[in-house]
């Protein structure tokens, strides 16, 4: 069954300035980057590539080599 929220119209953010302001506002209280994405996409229709370009890149977890004994 489709989520009925998909059919609810949302405001569209297309301006990079407005998108950056929205990301800043959502990022203040969000515990993680995933939560920022969720809050933004629940509130607005956005270009996901534009959002990804504005968010800082995630650093990969370092792969530590086992110590030789």
C-alpha positions as CSV (number, residue, x, y, z in Angstrom):
1,X,0.0,0.0,0.0
2,X,1.3,3.4,-0.9
3,X,1.9,6.0,1.8
4,X,-0.8,8.7,1.5
5,X,1.8,11.3,2.5
6,X,3.3,10.9,-1.0
7,X,0.3,12.6,-2.5
8,X,0.4,15.6,-0.1
9,X,1.8,18.6,-1.9
10,X,5.0,20.0,-0.3
11,X,6.7,23.3,-0.9
12,X,9.6,23.0,-3.4
13,X,13.0,24.3,-2.6
14,X,15.0,25.1,-5.8
15,X,17.1,28.1,-4.8
16,X,20.5,27.0,-3.4
17,X,20.3,29.9,-0.9
18,X,17.0,28.8,0.5
19,X,18.1,25.2,0.5
20,X,21.2,26.1,2.5
21,X,19.1,28.0,5.0
22,X,16.7,25.0,5.4
23,X,19.7,22.6,5.9
24,X,21.1,24.9,8.5
25,X,17.8,25.2,10.4
26,X,17.2,21.4,10.3
27,X,20.8,20.7,11.2
28,X,20.7,22.6,14.5
29,X,18.5,20.0,16.2
30,X,19.3,16.9,14.2
31,X,21.4,14.3,15.9
32,X,22.7,12.9,12.6
33,X,23.0,13.7,8.9
34,X,20.4,11.0,8.1
35,X,18.0,12.8,10.4
36,X,18.6,16.1,8.4
37,X,17.9,14.3,5.2
38,X,14.7,12.8,6.6
39,X,13.4,16.1,8.1
40,X,14.2,18.0,4.8
41,X,12.5,15.5,2.5
42,X,9.5,15.2,4.8
43,X,9.0,18.9,4.7
44,X,10.0,19.9,1.2
45,X,10.4,18.6,-2.3
46,X,14.1,19.1,-3.2
47,X,16.7,18.2,-5.7
48,X,18.7,15.5,-3.8
49,X,21.9,16.1,-5.8
50,X,21.7,19.8,-4.7
51,X,21.3,18.8,-1.1
52,X,24.2,16.3,-1.3
53,X,26.4,19.1,-2.8
54,X,25.7,21.3,0.2
55,X,26.2,18.7,3.0
56,X,29.7,17.9,4.1
57,X,30.9,14.6,2.7
58,X,31.0,11.7,5.1
59,X,34.4,10.4,5.9
60,X,34.8,6.7,5.6
61,X,35.6,4.7,8.7
62,X,39.3,3.9,8.8
63,X,40.2,0.3,8.2
64,X,42.8,-0.5,10.8
65,X,45.2,-3.3,10.2
66,X,45.6,-5.9,12.9
67,X,48.8,-5.6,14.9
68,X,51.4,-8.3,14.1
69,X,52.7,-10.1,17.2
